[in-house]
C-alpha cells in the first residue's frame, strides 16, 4: 500500500513537471553569456540589470501572449532620474519593433474589462479574452462588483461560481493581481535608490531569433544620460 502511494506521488510529480515544461513558452538567453541568468549594463552613473526568464506569477503562461522581462534600475547619480515605458524598445533582426505595454493594459487584454453598463452584451458582441474568461465584475482587478458575479466560458452559459478552480488563490484574489503588482512603474528614482519590476513587451518571441533590448536613461527633466543595450537569443 505504501509503495503504491509513493509511486502515485512520483507519477503526479512527473506529470506536473511535464505540464510546466509544456506551458513555459519561449525563453530569452543572453547572447553574450547564454548560461547566465542576468546581465548588468552601466552608463551615465546608472545601472540596468536584466533578468529575462524570472516570471513566476499568474498566469504562468504569460510569455505566450506578452514577453515579460524583469529589470532592476539603480540610480548612482546625485540627482533624480525617471523611468518611462517609452524609453524602452525591443527590436528583432528583421527590425520589427516591440513596445512596452502598461500592466493595466496587459491585465485587461488577458482577462477582459468591465462592461460600461454593468450588463454583458449580446452573445454576438462578446469578445473572448486570450486567457479564456470574461468577468461581469470589475475586470482584471477581481470580482468586487457585488454578489453574485458570473463567469462565462466559450462552451457554456453564465452561471454563479464563487471560485476560480484554475487559480491557486481564493476567489477574492484578483486575476490580474500579479501582473499589476509585479510590473515596473513609471516615475522618478531618487539619488542612490533602485526600483525593480517587470516590463511587459509586445509578444517579441513569436518570430525571429535575436532580440535587442535598449533603454534610453534620462534625467528628471528628460535629458538623455546613456543608452544601454544588449541582445538576447530567442529559444523556443
Secondary structure, DSSP 8 states (H G I E B T S, - for coil): -HHHHHHHHHHHHHHHHHHHHHH---EEEETT-TT-S-EEEEETTEEEEEETT---SSSTTGGGTEEEEEEEEEE-SSS-EEE-GGGEEEEETT--EE-EE-HHHHHHHHH----TTSS---GGG----TTS-EESSSGGG-S-S-SS-EEE-TTS--EE----TTSSS-TTS-TTHHHHHHB---EEE-TT-EEEEEEEEE--SSS-SEEEEEEEEEETTS-EEEEEEEEEEEE-
